[in-house]
């Protein structure tokens, strides 16, 4: 199967990091293409960044469907453009945030999201509510590091995950921690044993979800929420 992974920001180094981590966990039959737009924000840390990134991402996703890819993964823990992407293509499109939060809810009674900055905490709470998982949310805690900072200084990022995640376990009753950034791919495995709880790494979870959907021949319903917009038909052909 051919899976198209898009890092919606324009950071080539983050894309290379994602590619390395996902290659280590992909299934035997999976062939990955991991890309980012040439333009747009270097990191996605605000609603404005998301809005700027979405049109560029949608163009790449539409082209991936035309090129015969079997599924798409949007590798940003805000799932920018996820609903729109599902409208314009018929292949499965998996967001790392949505898939990680649903998996987290299966692994323990309550989960904590570790997000980059304090300003994004309200947005994460809203995303959880939209998915109907508010009763399972223990907390959203900021690591107080920017996305590019976490990529550039993995030792410090892991230290912050350990400190902030540990506080969430002790003080908030978190049974599961969700790493709220694609740039933290690969950081979760060694921390699971240290913290004594499951640590969900969203990008690998999303990749495995995409593989599962392809193998089971499942994709999004076009009946309602993800119906093809009539105004888009001349622009994006559904393969």
LINRA-V448704 format. One record per backbone hydrogen bond with DSSP energy under -1.0 kcal/mol. NH is the residue of the N-H (numbers start at 1). CO is the residue of the C=O. Records with the same first field share a line. If there is no record, write none. Layout:
NH->CO, CO
//
This chain:
3->31
4->71
5->33
6->73
7->35
10->41
15->11
16->12
17->13
18->14
19->15
20->16
21->17
22->18
23->19
25->22
26->22
30->27
31->1
33->3
35->5
50->46
51->47
52->48
53->49
54->50
57->53
58->54
59->55
60->56
61->57
62->58
63->59
64->60
65->61
66->62
67->63
68->65
69->64
70->2
71->2
72->92
73->4
74->94
75->6
76->74
78->76
79->76
82->79
85->81
86->82
87->83
88->84
89->85
94->72
96->74
99->95
100->96
101->97
102->98
103->99
104->100
105->101
106->103
111->136
112->176
113->139
114->178
115->141
120->117
121->118
124->120
125->121
126->122
127->123
128->124
129->125
130->126
131->127
132->129
133->128
136->133
137->134
138->111
139->111
141->113
143->115
144->116
145->116
150->146
151->147
152->148
153->149
157->153
158->154
159->155
160->156
161->157
162->158
163->159
164->160
165->161
166->162
167->163
168->164
169->165
170->166
171->167
172->168
174->168
175->110
176->110
177->198
178->112
179->200
180->114
181->179
184->181
185->182
187->184
192->188
195->191
196->192
198->175
200->177
205->201
206->202
207->203
208->204
209->205
210->206
211->207
212->208
213->209
214->210
215->211
216->212
217->214
218->213
227->224
232->229
235->232
236->232
//
